[in-house]
Amino acid sequence: MKDKILTGISTLMLIIPWTILYLRTFPWALEAPWAGRIISYYAVFMVLSGIFTLLAYNKGRVQNTLMKLCLVFNCVYCVVGTVVLAQIYL
């Protein structure tokens, strides 16, 4: 049961960053204060989802096929989110 819950959470975390494409269609999401905040929030979420999936895979011993795919993609998200945050705040 723990395996299915952690895999489901990791899969959901894989889909959520793509909602920024819909959110950025609104005019208020493109204006100065909100644009930076939205991108920062999504980048932080991507970093946290990569860390969560890595911990669930290693410490939680959830090592099924879907979790392996989530691990790869969420770790890529984690790296991309870290780069985006570094570009914004450094």
N, C-alpha and C positions, 0 to 999 in steps of 0.2 A: 504494500500500500504506500509506503514511504517513497518507493521508487517511482510510482506513478504520479504522486503529488509533486515531487521535485522535478520530474521530467515535464510535467504540465506547466509548472511555473517557468521553467527554462524555455519552453516552447513559446509561451506567452511573451516572455521577455524578448524573444527573437522577432516577434511581430510588431510590438509597440513602437520601436523607433521609426517604422515606415509611416506612422500616422502623421509625422511632421509634414509629409507631402500634402496631405489634405489640409492641415492646419495653416500652412503657409499660403493657401489660396485666398484667405481673408485679408483685406487691405490693412487692418489694424495689426496683423502679424508681421507686416513688412516695415512698419514704422520703427524709428530709432530705439526707443527704450525696450519695446517688447521683442524685437527681433533678436537682440543679443541675449535676452533672458531665456527665450524659448530655446535657442540653440544651446545655451549653457545647460539648461535643465535636461534636454535630451542627451547631451554629451555625458553628463553626470550619470544619468540612468543607464547609458550604454556601458560605462565603466563599471557601475555596480552590478549590472547583469552579467558581465564577464567574470567578475570576482565571484558572484553567487554560483554561477554554473561551474566554475573551476573548483570551488569548495565542495559543491554537491557531488561532483564527479570523483574527486580525490578523497575527501574526508567522509562523505556519505556513502561511498562505494556504489553509486548509481552508475553503472557502466553498460547500459543497453545501447542499441544502435541509434535511436533517436537522440539520446543524450550525447553521444559522440558527435553527431552533427551539430547539435546545439552548442557543444563545447567549442567546436571549430569556429562557427559563425559568431558566437558571443565573445570569443577571444579576439576575433578580428574587430568586432564592434568596440571592444575595450581599448584596443590600440588606436583605432580611429577617434574614439571619444577623448582619449588622452591627448592626441595630437591637436584636436580641435580646441580643447581647453587650454593647452599650451599656447596656441596661436592667439587665443582671445586674451589671456591674462598675462602673457609674458612679452 
